[in-house]
Amino acid sequence: MRIELSDPVIPKGFVHLPKRAFRLSRSFETSAPRRRRVLDVHDAFGLGLGTKKFVVYDKLVVDIDPGDVVFITGESGGGKSLLLKDLAARLASFREFRPVLKLNDIKVPSNELVIEGVGSDTRRAIESLSTVGLGEAFVFLRRFRELSDGQKFRYLLAKALDRSPKTLVVDEFCSNLDRTTAKVLAFLVQRRARAQRVTLLVATSHDDLIEDLGPDVLVKKAFGSKADVTYDLPRPRSCSLMSHMVITEGTWQDYKQLAEFHYRGGSPGFRRAVYSARLGNELAGVIVYVAPHRELAARNAALPIVKEMRSKLGGSAFLKWMNDHFVRISRVVVHPKFRGIGLGVELVRRTMPLVGKPYVETLAVMARYNPFFERAGMRRVQFDRGLPAAVEDALELLDGLGADDFVLRDEGLFKRWYRSIEPSARRKVLKLLKAAVGGYWATQSSKDPSEMARALVKLLARPQYLIWKNPDSRYGSLPEPITCPLPSAPQEQAS
């Protein structure tokens, strides 16, 4: 075997070269043992019995800048993996490319919890997982061993990028994924790599990823010694799949088809409109608009006109005014394999004008981690009502008796804890829980305090309120929402 990895090639007349230029050669010398079948092959094809030389590539020059995306593709058996390995070894010789991390070198404990394996906190973990197409609440809570092979590959990519290497090397890039998912992941990974200034070296026989990777260096390695190098291909502004997206009026059946992928259960509410996004013949996402809540403290603060109209109209006339002026986004569901490419943003942005209301609002717990509503044009209302006194009292008692956040969120743990405390303490806990959660829970769940504990947790996990004012000239006389930080109003109760 002969390997030539020369020093960077400096063309004559150049004092400074912005890219590192590498000349690479690799060849094999081989001879077969003198056996009967070997002799038969030699006789059949007229080959000699001497040593044979196979050239994989010869004096191949590849220019690479720190932060470049380098894509090696071509026929199987053409030497892509060898070239990837040689380039990685050469880059490791230069400070601007070190450290060089190979994806295959990352080892993950089988019981590692996905949400705990990346990021310095929950927000950064969700961001990191979302950039490799794992932005699904149900995946966050799985262990590594419970992931599919494709999910494991994406998780390894998240861990690799989380380590902030100077160079990341990935062989068989997206080879174990269906081609739609592969295109999504190629777009997401190149975007994050470029944002972090990571030099990305990937190799695969699938050349359908060129558009979504937008490589700075494209090497097409044919079978034999031939290799073509192309530079500075167009960088993708969006995933190639988005050019095929069509948003149309949808059906309730569309929502039911994707409902299992939403982190919230229960009914979305009294629906007003459903819109669907399709990529080709595949249902990729759905958005559900429903009737607005009658009372929302954040809305009252963002639009003082609401209180004025309540006082002026009252009763059913006010409800009609609300329904004429407001509609609420209750669900935005994107199929997991299409997450991260902006499909949810486009669903919101393109459909808000279609519902024909002056104001579109939403309440979303996940908005604190994923600001896609804001990217779609909605504005967040910074509003803190503070916790009601009854909730504060219940939390103080529960904490004093040893019921921490984990106990409150786990039905089994809560029931064991509840049975372990004195009967007098149980009665006090039940009384304070009823006062804290109120309404339905106080009358229907008195025999199951664990249900009330979960209701209490929901009160603590408050959704973010966002609103959009329709720019249509028909609504020009209506006020713009106040979305700057607002003073708290603990006397207001959100429904």
C-alpha positions as CSV (number, residue, x, y, z in Angstrom):
1,M,0.0,0.0,0.0
2,R,1.3,3.5,-0.8
3,I,-0.2,6.6,0.8
4,E,1.0,10.1,-0.1
5,L,-0.2,13.0,2.0
6,S,1.9,16.0,0.9
7,D,2.4,19.3,2.5
8,P,-0.1,22.0,1.4
9,V,0.3,22.9,-2.2
10,I,1.2,26.6,-2.6
11,P,0.6,27.7,-6.2
12,K,3.3,30.0,-7.7
13,G,2.6,33.6,-7.4
14,F,0.5,33.3,-4.2
15,V,1.8,34.8,-1.0
16,H,-1.3,33.8,1.1
17,L,-3.7,31.1,0.4
18,P,-7.1,31.4,2.1
19,K,-7.7,27.6,2.0
20,R,-5.5,24.7,3.0
21,A,-4.7,22.8,-0.2
22,F,-3.9,19.1,0.2
23,R,-2.5,16.7,-2.4
24,L,-3.5,13.1,-1.7
25,S,-2.6,9.8,-3.3
26,R,-3.5,6.3,-2.3
27,S,-2.8,3.0,-4.0
28,F,-2.6,-0.7,-3.2
29,E,-0.2,-3.3,-4.4
30,T,-1.5,-6.8,-4.2
31,S,-0.7,-10.3,-5.4
32,A,-2.9,-13.5,-5.1
33,P,-1.5,-16.8,-3.8
34,R,-0.8,-19.5,-6.4
35,R,-3.9,-21.7,-6.1
36,R,-6.0,-23.5,-8.6
37,R,-8.9,-21.0,-8.7
38,V,-6.4,-18.1,-8.9
39,L,-4.8,-19.7,-11.8
40,D,-8.2,-20.3,-13.5
41,V,-9.0,-16.6,-13.2
42,H,-5.6,-15.6,-14.5
43,D,-6.0,-18.0,-17.5
44,A,-9.6,-16.8,-18.2
45,F,-8.8,-13.1,-18.2
46,G,-5.2,-13.2,-19.5
47,L,-3.7,-11.8,-16.3
48,G,-0.2,-12.3,-15.1
49,L,0.7,-13.7,-11.7
50,G,2.8,-10.8,-10.7
51,T,2.0,-8.0,-8.2
52,K,-0.8,-5.7,-9.3
53,K,-1.2,-2.0,-8.4
54,F,-4.6,-0.4,-7.8
55,V,-4.8,3.4,-7.7
56,V,-7.6,4.7,-5.6
57,Y,-6.7,8.4,-6.2
58,D,-3.5,10.0,-7.4
59,K,-2.3,13.6,-6.7
60,L,-5.9,14.6,-5.8
61,V,-5.9,18.2,-4.7
62,V,-8.6,19.3,-2.2
63,D,-8.8,22.9,-0.8
64,I,-10.5,23.2,2.6
65,D,-11.1,26.3,4.7
66,P,-12.0,26.1,8.5
67,G,-15.8,25.9,8.7
68,D,-16.2,24.4,5.3
69,V,-18.8,21.6,4.6
70,V,-17.0,18.9,2.6
71,F,-19.2,16.3,1.0
72,I,-17.6,13.1,-0.5
73,T,-20.0,11.1,-2.6
74,G,-19.8,8.6,-5.5
75,E,-20.1,4.9,-6.3
76,S,-19.8,2.2,-3.7
77,G,-16.4,0.8,-3.5
78,G,-14.9,3.9,-5.1
79,G,-12.8,4.9,-2.1
80,K,-14.9,7.5,-0.3
81,S,-14.2,6.2,3.2
82,L,-10.5,6.0,2.5
83,L,-10.5,9.6,1.2
84,L,-12.5,10.7,4.2
85,K,-10.0,9.0,6.5
86,D,-7.0,10.5,4.8
87,L,-8.5,14.0,4.8
88,A,-9.3,13.8,8.5
89,A,-5.8,12.7,9.3
90,R,-4.3,15.5,7.3
91,L,-6.6,18.2,8.9
92,A,-5.6,16.9,12.3
93,S,-2.1,18.2,11.6
94,F,-3.2,21.8,11.6
95,R,-4.3,23.8,14.6
96,E,-7.2,25.5,12.9
97,F,-8.9,22.1,12.3
98,R,-8.2,20.6,15.8
99,P,-9.7,18.9,17.6
100,V,-11.0,16.5,15.0
101,L,-13.9,14.3,16.2
102,K,-15.1,11.2,14.4
103,L,-18.7,10.3,15.0
104,N,-17.9,6.6,15.3
105,D,-15.6,7.3,18.3
106,I,-18.5,8.5,20.5
107,K,-19.7,6.0,23.0
108,V,-23.0,6.4,24.8
109,P,-24.2,4.4,27.8
110,S,-27.2,2.4,26.9
111,N,-29.3,3.8,29.8
112,E,-28.4,7.5,29.1
113,L,-31.6,9.6,29.1
114,V,-31.8,11.6,25.9
115,I,-32.8,14.9,27.5
116,E,-29.8,14.6,29.9
117,G,-27.2,13.7,27.4
118,V,-26.7,17.1,25.7
119,G,-26.8,20.7,26.6
120,S,-26.0,22.5,29.9
121,D,-29.7,22.9,30.8
122,T,-33.1,21.9,29.5
123,R,-33.4,24.8,27.0
124,R,-30.1,24.1,25.4
125,A,-30.8,20.3,25.4
126,I,-34.1,20.8,23.5
127,E,-32.3,23.2,21.1
128,S,-29.5,20.7,20.5
129,L,-31.9,17.8,19.9
130,S,-34.1,19.9,17.6
131,T,-31.2,20.7,15.3
132,V,-30.9,17.0,14.5
133,G,-34.6,16.3,14.0
134,L,-35.3,14.9,17.5
135,G,-37.5,17.7,18.7
136,E,-40.2,15.4,20.1
137,A,-41.2,15.4,23.7
138,F,-41.7,11.7,23.8
139,V,-38.1,11.1,22.5
140,F,-36.7,13.5,25.1
141,L,-37.7,11.0,27.8
142,R,-36.3,7.9,26.2
143,R,-33.1,6.1,27.0
144,F,-30.4,5.6,24.3
145,R,-31.1,1.9,24.1
146,E,-34.8,2.7,23.4
147,L,-34.0,4.7,20.2
148,S,-34.2,3.3,16.7
149,D,-31.0,3.1,14.7
150,G,-31.9,6.2,12.8
151,Q,-32.6,8.1,16.1
152,K,-29.4,6.8,17.6
153,F,-27.5,8.2,14.6
154,R,-29.1,11.6,15.0
155,Y,-28.5,11.6,18.8
156,L,-24.8,10.9,18.2
157,L,-24.7,13.9,15.9
158,A,-26.3,16.1,18.6
159,K,-23.7,14.9,21.1
160,A,-20.9,15.5,18.6
161,L,-21.9,19.0,17.8
162,D,-22.5,19.7,21.5
163,R,-18.8,19.1,22.1
164,S,-17.9,21.9,19.7
165,P,-15.1,20.2,17.8
166,K,-13.2,22.2,15.2
167,T,-13.8,19.3,12.7
168,L,-16.5,16.6,12.7
169,V,-16.1,13.5,10.5
170,V,-19.1,11.4,9.6
171,D,-18.8,8.3,7.4
172,E,-22.0,6.8,5.9
173,F,-23.7,10.1,6.5
174,C,-27.5,9.5,6.7
175,S,-27.1,6.1,5.0
176,N,-29.5,4.4,7.5
177,L,-32.3,6.9,7.1
178,D,-35.1,7.1,4.6
179,R,-34.3,9.7,1.9
180,T,-36.8,12.3,3.1
181,T,-35.5,12.2,6.7
182,A,-31.9,12.2,5.3
183,K,-32.6,15.5,3.4
184,V,-34.1,17.1,6.5
185,L,-31.1,16.0,8.7
186,A,-28.6,17.1,6.0
187,F,-30.1,20.6,6.0
188,L,-30.2,20.8,9.8
189,V,-26.7,19.6,10.4
190,Q,-25.0,21.8,7.9
191,R,-26.9,24.8,9.3
192,R,-25.7,24.1,12.8
193,A,-22.2,23.2,11.7
194,R,-21.9,26.5,9.9
195,A,-23.3,28.5,12.8
196,Q,-20.7,26.9,15.1
197,R,-17.9,27.3,12.5
198,V,-17.3,23.5,12.5
199,T,-15.5,22.0,9.6
200,L,-17.9,19.2,8.5
201,L,-16.5,16.2,6.6
202,V,-19.1,13.7,5.5
203,A,-19.2,10.8,3.0
204,T,-22.0,8.7,1.6
205,S,-22.9,7.1,-1.7
206,H,-26.2,9.0,-1.7
207,D,-25.8,12.1,-3.9
208,D,-29.3,13.3,-3.3
209,L,-28.1,15.4,-0.3
210,I,-26.1,17.9,-2.3
211,E,-28.8,20.5,-2.4
212,D,-29.5,20.4,1.3
213,L,-25.8,20.3,2.4
214,G,-24.8,23.0,-0.1
215,P,-21.1,21.9,0.3
216,D,-18.2,24.3,0.0
217,V,-16.3,21.3,-1.3
218,L,-17.9,18.5,-3.3
219,V,-15.8,15.5,-4.2
220,K,-17.4,13.0,-6.5
221,K,-15.3,9.8,-6.3
222,A,-15.9,7.4,-9.2
223,F,-14.9,3.7,-9.1
224,G,-11.2,3.6,-10.1
225,S,-8.8,6.5,-9.7
226,K,-11.0,9.3,-11.1
227,A,-12.3,12.0,-8.7
228,D,-13.8,15.4,-9.5
229,V,-13.7,18.3,-7.1
230,T,-16.2,21.2,-7.2
231,Y,-16.2,24.3,-4.9
232,D,-18.7,26.7,-3.5
233,L,-22.0,25.2,-4.3
234,P,-25.1,27.3,-3.4
235,R,-25.8,27.3,0.3
236,P,-29.3,26.2,1.1
237,R,-31.6,28.9,2.5
238,S,-34.2,26.3,3.4
239,C,-34.6,22.6,3.2
240,S,-35.2,21.4,-0.4
241,L,-38.4,19.7,0.7
242,M,-40.0,23.1,1.5
243,S,-40.2,24.0,-2.1
244,H,-42.7,21.2,-2.5
245,M,-44.9,22.2,0.5
246,V,-48.5,23.0,-0.2
247,I,-50.8,24.4,2.5
248,T,-54.5,23.9,2.0
249,E,-57.7,23.8,4.1
250,G,-57.6,20.6,6.1
251,T,-60.0,18.3,7.8
252,W,-60.5,17.0,11.3
253,Q,-59.2,13.6,10.0
254,D,-55.9,15.3,9.1
255,Y,-55.5,16.4,12.7
256,K,-56.4,13.0,14.1
257,Q,-53.8,11.5,11.8
258,L,-51.0,13.5,13.5
259,A,-52.6,14.1,17.0
260,E,-50.4,11.3,18.5
261,F,-47.3,13.4,17.8
262,H,-48.5,16.4,19.9
263,Y,-47.2,16.6,23.5
264,R,-50.7,17.5,24.9
265,G,-53.7,15.2,25.1
266,G,-57.3,16.1,25.4
267,S,-59.6,18.0,23.0
268,P,-58.2,21.0,21.2
269,G,-61.4,22.9,21.8
270,F,-64.3,24.1,19.6
271,R,-62.6,24.2,16.2
272,R,-63.0,27.1,13.8
273,A,-60.6,26.1,11.1
274,V,-58.0,23.4,10.2
275,Y,-55.2,23.7,7.7
276,S,-52.8,21.1,6.5
277,A,-49.3,21.1,5.0
278,R,-48.3,18.4,2.5
279,L,-45.0,17.6,1.0
280,G,-45.9,15.7,-2.1
281,N,-48.6,13.2,-1.1
282,E,-47.4,13.1,2.5
283,L,-49.2,14.9,5.3
284,A,-46.5,16.8,7.1
285,G,-48.2,19.1,9.5
286,V,-51.6,20.5,10.6
287,I,-52.8,23.6,12.5
288,V,-56.1,23.8,14.4
289,Y,-57.8,27.1,15.2
290,V,-60.5,27.2,17.9
291,A,-62.7,29.6,19.7
292,P,-61.0,32.0,22.1
293,H,-61.1,31.6,25.9
294,R,-63.6,33.9,27.4
295,E,-61.2,35.4,30.0
296,L,-57.4,35.7,29.8
297,A,-55.5,38.0,32.0
298,A,-52.6,38.4,29.6
299,R,-55.0,39.3,26.8
300,N,-56.7,41.9,29.0
301,A,-53.3,43.5,29.7
302,A,-52.2,43.4,26.1
303,L,-55.5,44.9,24.8
304,P,-57.3,47.2,27.3
305,I,-60.1,47.4,24.7
306,V,-61.3,44.0,25.8
307,K,-62.2,45.2,29.2
308,E,-63.9,48.2,27.7
309,M,-66.0,46.1,25.4
310,R,-66.9,43.7,28.3
311,S,-68.2,46.7,30.3
312,K,-70.0,48.3,27.4
313,L,-71.6,45.2,25.9
314,G,-71.8,42.5,28.6
315,G,-73.3,39.0,28.4
316,S,-73.9,37.4,25.0
317,A,-73.1,40.6,23.1
318,F,-69.6,40.6,24.5
319,L,-69.2,36.9,23.7
320,K,-70.2,37.6,20.1
321,W,-67.7,40.5,19.9
322,M,-65.0,38.2,21.2
323,N,-65.7,35.5,18.6
324,D,-65.8,38.1,15.8
325,H,-62.4,39.5,16.8
326,F,-60.4,36.6,18.2
327,V,-59.4,33.1,17.2
328,R,-57.0,30.9,19.1
329,I,-54.3,28.5,17.8
330,S,-54.9,25.4,19.8
331,R,-52.6,22.8,18.0
332,V,-49.7,23.0,15.7
333,V,-48.5,19.5,14.9
334,V,-45.6,18.6,12.6
335,H,-44.7,15.1,11.8
336,P,-41.4,14.3,13.7
337,K,-39.4,13.7,10.6
338,F,-40.1,17.2,9.3
339,R,-39.3,19.1,12.5
340,G,-36.7,21.8,12.5
341,I,-36.9,22.9,8.9
342,G,-39.4,25.7,9.5
343,L,-42.6,23.9,8.5
344,G,-44.4,24.8,11.7
345,V,-43.4,28.4,11.3
346,E,-44.8,28.5,7.8
347,L,-48.0,26.8,8.9
348,V,-48.6,29.6,11.4
349,R,-47.4,32.5,9.2
350,R,-49.4,31.5,6.1
351,T,-52.6,30.5,7.8
352,M,-53.2,33.4,10.3
353,P,-54.4,35.7,7.5
354,L,-56.7,33.0,6.2
355,V,-58.9,32.8,9.3
356,G,-60.2,36.3,8.8
357,K,-60.0,37.7,12.3
358,P,-58.3,40.9,13.6
359,Y,-56.4,39.0,16.3
360,V,-54.9,35.5,16.5
361,E,-53.7,34.3,19.9
362,T,-52.2,31.2,21.4
363,L,-51.2,29.8,24.8
364,A,-48.1,27.5,24.6
365,V,-46.0,25.9,27.3
366,M,-43.3,24.9,24.7
367,A,-43.0,28.5,23.6
368,R,-40.5,29.1,26.4
369,Y,-38.2,26.6,24.7
370,N,-39.1,27.0,21.0
371,P,-39.9,30.5,19.8
372,F,-41.4,29.4,16.4
373,F,-44.6,31.4,17.1
374,E,-42.5,34.5,17.2
375,R,-40.6,33.6,14.1
376,A,-44.0,33.3,12.4
377,G,-44.8,36.9,13.3
378,M,-46.6,36.6,16.7
379,R,-45.6,38.7,19.6
380,R,-45.1,37.5,23.2
381,V,-46.8,39.3,26.0
382,Q,-44.5,39.4,29.0
383,F,-47.0,39.0,31.8
384,D,-46.6,37.6,35.3
385,R,-49.7,37.3,37.5
386,G,-47.9,35.7,40.4
387,L,-49.2,32.6,42.1
388,P,-52.5,32.7,43.9
389,A,-52.2,32.6,47.7
390,A,-53.9,29.2,47.8
391,V,-51.3,27.7,45.5
392,E,-48.5,29.2,47.5
393,D,-50.0,27.7,50.7
394,A,-50.4,24.2,49.2
395,L,-46.8,24.2,47.8
396,E,-45.4,25.3,51.2
397,L,-47.2,22.5,53.0
398,L,-46.3,19.9,50.4
399,D,-42.7,20.8,50.4
400,G,-42.6,20.8,54.3
401,L,-44.0,17.3,54.3
402,G,-41.4,16.1,51.7
403,A,-43.4,16.2,48.5
404,D,-40.9,17.7,46.1
405,D,-41.3,18.3,42.3
406,F,-40.7,14.7,41.4
407,V,-43.3,13.4,43.9
408,L,-45.9,15.9,42.5
409,R,-45.3,14.8,38.9
410,D,-45.3,11.1,39.5
411,E,-48.6,9.5,40.3
412,G,-47.1,6.4,41.9
413,L,-44.6,8.4,44.0
414,F,-47.3,10.7,45.1
415,K,-49.6,7.9,46.2
416,R,-46.9,6.2,48.2
417,W,-45.9,9.5,49.8
418,Y,-49.6,10.3,50.6
419,R,-50.1,7.0,52.3
420,S,-46.9,7.5,54.4
421,I,-48.0,10.7,56.1
422,E,-50.2,11.0,59.2
423,P,-54.0,11.0,58.7
424,S,-54.2,14.6,60.1
425,A,-51.6,15.7,57.5
426,R,-53.6,14.0,54.7
427,R,-56.7,15.9,55.6
428,K,-54.7,19.2,55.6
429,V,-53.1,18.3,52.2
430,L,-56.5,17.5,50.7
431,K,-58.0,20.7,52.0
432,L,-55.2,22.9,50.6
433,L,-55.1,21.0,47.3
434,K,-58.9,21.6,46.9
435,A,-58.4,25.3,47.6
436,A,-55.5,25.5,45.2
437,V,-56.9,23.8,42.1
438,G,-60.5,24.8,42.7
439,G,-63.5,24.3,40.4
440,Y,-63.9,20.9,38.8
441,W,-61.1,19.3,40.7
442,A,-62.5,20.2,44.1
443,T,-65.7,18.4,43.4
444,Q,-64.7,15.6,41.1
445,S,-61.3,14.5,42.3
446,S,-61.6,14.6,46.1
447,K,-61.1,10.9,46.4
448,D,-57.9,11.0,44.3
449,P,-55.4,13.6,45.6
450,S,-52.8,12.5,43.0
451,E,-55.1,13.9,40.3
452,M,-55.2,17.3,42.1
453,A,-51.5,17.2,42.5
454,R,-51.1,16.9,38.7
455,A,-53.6,19.7,38.3
456,L,-51.4,21.8,40.6
457,V,-48.4,21.1,38.5
458,K,-50.3,22.3,35.4
459,L,-50.9,25.6,37.2
460,L,-47.2,25.9,37.8
461,A,-46.3,25.1,34.2
462,R,-47.9,28.3,32.8
463,P,-48.1,28.7,29.1
464,Q,-46.8,31.7,27.3
465,Y,-49.3,34.1,25.7
466,L,-48.7,35.3,22.2
467,I,-50.8,37.4,19.9
468,W,-50.8,38.6,16.2
469,K,-52.6,41.6,14.9
470,N,-53.9,41.2,11.3
471,P,-52.3,43.9,9.1
472,D,-55.4,43.9,6.8
473,S,-56.6,47.5,6.3
474,R,-60.1,46.5,7.4
475,Y,-58.7,46.2,11.0
476,G,-56.7,49.4,11.0
477,S,-58.9,51.1,13.5
478,L,-58.3,48.4,16.1
479,P,-55.4,48.9,18.6
480,E,-52.0,47.1,18.4
481,P,-51.4,44.8,21.3
482,I,-49.1,46.0,24.1
483,T,-46.3,43.4,24.1
484,C,-43.7,45.1,26.2
485,P,-43.1,44.0,29.8
486,L,-46.2,44.7,31.9
487,P,-46.9,45.0,35.6
488,S,-48.3,41.9,37.3
489,A,-52.0,41.8,38.1
490,P,-52.5,39.0,40.6
491,Q,-56.2,39.7,40.9
492,E,-56.8,38.6,37.3
493,Q,-57.5,34.9,36.8
494,A,-56.8,33.2,33.5
495,S,-59.3,30.6,32.4
